Amino acid sequence: MKEEIKSNISDKIYPNELVRDLMDINDIIQNKRSELEQLKTREEVVNATSKIVRSYYDKRKNE
């Protein structure tokens, strides 16, 4: 399973780092939940969520 996860992620993040990232992203999304609930279409929610994830990984790259 470790190899499967590594092959699916271009940066070859180890599973414990992936779990940390997912938990951090989940926290950010929960904090912005009221903003996301105001969006009208599923596409808007997906786009906003994608933007959150991209922003998170951009910040991680710069660490």
C-alpha positions as CSV (number, residue, x, y, z in Angstrom):
1,M,0.0,0.0,0.0
2,K,2.9,2.4,0.8
3,E,4.1,1.9,-2.8
4,E,0.7,2.5,-4.2
5,I,0.3,5.8,-2.3
6,K,3.8,6.9,-3.3
7,S,3.2,6.1,-7.0
8,N,0.0,8.2,-7.0
9,I,1.6,11.3,-5.6
10,S,4.2,13.1,-7.7
11,D,6.3,14.4,-4.8
12,K,6.5,10.8,-3.3
13,I,5.1,11.9,0.1
14,Y,5.2,9.3,2.7
15,P,1.9,8.2,4.2
16,N,2.3,9.9,7.6
17,E,3.0,13.2,5.8
18,L,0.0,12.6,3.6
19,V,-2.2,12.0,6.6
20,R,-0.9,15.3,8.2
21,D,-1.6,17.2,5.0
22,L,-5.1,15.8,4.7
23,M,-5.8,16.7,8.4
24,D,-4.5,20.2,7.8
25,I,-6.5,20.6,4.7
26,N,-9.6,19.3,6.5
27,D,-9.1,21.9,9.2
28,I,-8.8,24.7,6.7
29,I,-12.0,23.5,4.9
30,Q,-13.9,23.3,8.2
31,N,-12.8,26.8,9.0
32,K,-14.1,28.1,5.7
33,R,-17.3,25.9,5.8
34,S,-19.7,28.9,6.2
35,E,-18.1,30.5,3.0
36,L,-18.4,27.2,1.1
37,E,-22.0,26.7,2.2
38,Q,-22.9,30.1,0.6
39,L,-21.8,28.9,-2.8
40,K,-24.7,27.9,-5.1
41,T,-23.5,25.1,-7.3
42,R,-21.4,22.0,-6.8
43,E,-18.9,23.3,-9.4
44,E,-18.3,26.4,-7.3
45,V,-17.7,24.3,-4.2
46,V,-15.3,22.0,-6.1
47,N,-13.4,25.0,-7.5
48,A,-13.1,26.7,-4.1
49,T,-12.0,23.5,-2.5
50,S,-9.4,22.9,-5.2
51,K,-8.1,26.4,-4.7
52,I,-7.7,25.7,-0.9
53,V,-5.8,22.5,-1.6
54,R,-3.5,24.2,-4.2
55,S,-2.8,27.1,-1.9
56,Y,-2.0,24.7,0.9
57,Y,0.5,22.8,-1.2
58,D,2.0,26.0,-2.6
59,K,2.7,27.1,1.0
60,R,4.2,23.7,1.8
61,K,6.5,23.8,-1.2
62,N,7.9,27.1,0.1
63,E,8.7,25.8,3.6
